[in-house]
Amino acid sequence: MKKLNRIIIVDDDPINNMICKAVIKNDYKALDVVSFEHPEKALDYIKNEYSSEKTKESTILLLDINMPIISGWQFLDHFGEFSFATKDAIIVYILSSSISEIDKATAAKNNYIKGYLEKPFNNQTLSGIMRDLKLEAV
């Protein structure tokens, strides 16, 4: 079973970020939770925090798709430029209020996206992710 050491939230809505953090910390107090309202800052963080070395621990990234300046889709284009080790360490889930079948289909075709989650984020969603990925928090 792989270890989960961090969850990164990328959403321009600070209230959603606060809700996600509260849900995560409710069940996993020791887990590192980092949130960004600006996707560019999240990309810089990933670039600086994740080296080309293989890691035994995983990170979940919860990504909104409808954001100004850089959308979630554009974020994934930049994410695709990172090293294989970085992309391998980060498990991406779309977390969106969009119920568009086009968005869901686009997400399903993207190799970097593990799943599509609808807001609001809650404990059942988090439990499902942990169970499906066979992860345990460090």
C-alpha positions as CSV (number, residue, x, y, z in Angstrom):
1,M,0.0,0.0,0.0
2,K,1.4,3.4,-1.0
3,K,1.7,6.2,1.5
4,L,-0.1,9.5,1.0
5,N,1.9,12.4,2.3
6,R,0.2,15.5,0.8
7,I,-2.9,16.8,-0.8
8,I,-2.6,19.9,-3.1
9,I,-5.8,21.9,-3.8
10,V,-5.8,24.3,-6.8
11,D,-9.0,26.4,-6.9
12,D,-9.5,30.1,-7.3
13,D,-12.3,29.9,-4.7
14,P,-10.9,30.4,-1.2
15,I,-14.1,29.1,0.4
16,N,-13.8,25.8,-1.5
17,N,-10.2,25.5,-0.4
18,M,-11.2,26.0,3.2
19,I,-13.9,23.4,3.0
20,C,-11.5,20.9,1.4
21,K,-8.9,21.5,4.0
22,A,-11.4,21.1,6.8
23,V,-12.7,17.8,5.4
24,I,-9.2,16.4,4.9
25,K,-7.9,17.5,8.4
26,N,-11.1,16.1,10.0
27,D,-10.0,12.5,9.0
28,Y,-6.2,13.0,8.5
29,K,-4.9,15.5,10.9
30,A,-1.2,14.8,10.2
31,L,-1.6,15.0,6.4
32,D,0.1,18.0,4.7
33,V,-2.6,20.0,2.9
34,V,-1.5,22.9,0.6
35,S,-3.9,25.1,-1.3
36,F,-3.5,27.6,-4.1
37,E,-5.9,30.2,-5.5
38,H,-3.5,30.9,-8.3
39,P,-2.6,27.9,-10.6
40,E,0.7,29.5,-11.6
41,K,1.8,29.4,-7.9
42,A,0.8,25.8,-7.7
43,L,2.9,24.9,-10.8
44,D,5.9,26.7,-9.3
45,Y,5.4,24.8,-6.0
46,I,5.2,21.5,-7.8
47,K,8.3,22.4,-9.9
48,N,10.2,23.3,-6.7
49,E,9.0,20.6,-4.4
50,Y,9.1,17.5,-6.6
51,S,12.5,16.5,-8.0
52,S,13.2,13.9,-10.7
53,E,13.9,11.4,-8.0
54,K,11.3,8.6,-7.4
55,T,9.3,8.9,-4.3
56,K,7.6,6.2,-2.3
57,E,4.9,8.6,-1.2
58,S,2.0,9.9,-3.3
59,T,0.3,13.3,-3.5
60,I,-3.2,13.9,-4.5
61,L,-4.0,17.1,-6.5
62,L,-7.6,18.4,-6.5
63,L,-7.9,20.7,-9.5
64,D,-10.7,23.0,-10.4
65,I,-11.1,23.5,-14.2
66,N,-12.9,26.8,-14.4
67,M,-10.4,29.4,-13.2
68,P,-9.3,32.8,-14.6
69,I,-5.9,33.3,-16.3
70,I,-5.0,29.6,-16.3
71,S,-7.8,27.0,-16.5
72,G,-7.5,23.6,-15.2
73,W,-7.0,22.3,-18.7
74,Q,-4.1,24.7,-19.3
75,F,-2.7,23.7,-15.9
76,L,-2.6,20.1,-17.1
77,D,-0.7,21.2,-20.3
78,H,2.0,22.7,-18.1
79,F,1.9,19.7,-15.7
80,G,2.6,17.5,-18.7
81,E,6.0,19.2,-19.1
82,F,7.2,17.9,-15.7
83,S,9.4,14.9,-15.3
84,F,8.0,11.4,-15.3
85,A,8.8,11.0,-11.6
86,T,6.9,14.2,-10.7
87,K,3.9,13.1,-12.8
88,D,4.1,9.6,-11.3
89,A,4.0,11.0,-7.7
90,I,1.0,13.2,-8.2
91,I,-2.5,11.8,-8.7
92,V,-4.8,14.3,-10.3
93,Y,-8.5,14.6,-9.7
94,I,-10.7,17.2,-11.2
95,L,-12.8,18.8,-8.5
96,S,-15.4,21.0,-10.2
97,S,-18.9,22.4,-9.9
98,S,-19.3,21.7,-13.6
99,I,-21.8,19.0,-14.4
100,S,-21.0,19.3,-18.1
101,E,-20.7,16.0,-19.9
102,I,-18.2,17.6,-22.2
103,D,-15.9,18.4,-19.2
104,K,-16.3,14.9,-17.9
105,A,-15.5,13.4,-21.3
106,T,-12.5,15.6,-21.7
107,A,-11.3,14.6,-18.3
108,A,-11.8,10.9,-19.0
109,K,-9.6,11.2,-22.1
110,N,-6.7,12.9,-20.3
111,N,-4.0,10.5,-19.2
112,Y,-3.0,12.7,-16.2
113,I,-6.5,12.7,-14.6
114,K,-7.5,9.8,-12.3
115,G,-11.1,10.9,-11.8
116,Y,-13.7,13.6,-11.9
117,L,-15.3,14.7,-8.7
118,E,-18.2,17.1,-8.3
119,K,-18.2,19.8,-5.6
120,P,-18.7,19.9,-2.7
121,F,-15.8,17.8,-1.5
122,N,-16.8,15.7,1.5
123,N,-15.7,12.8,3.8
124,Q,-17.3,10.2,1.6
125,T,-15.5,11.5,-1.5
126,L,-12.2,11.4,0.4
127,S,-12.8,7.9,1.8
128,G,-13.6,6.7,-1.7
129,I,-10.4,8.1,-3.1
130,M,-8.3,6.6,-0.4
131,R,-10.0,3.2,-0.8
132,D,-9.8,3.2,-4.6
133,L,-6.1,4.2,-4.7
134,K,-5.2,1.8,-1.8
135,L,-3.5,4.7,-0.1
136,E,-2.9,5.3,3.6
137,A,-1.9,8.6,5.1
138,V,1.5,9.0,6.6
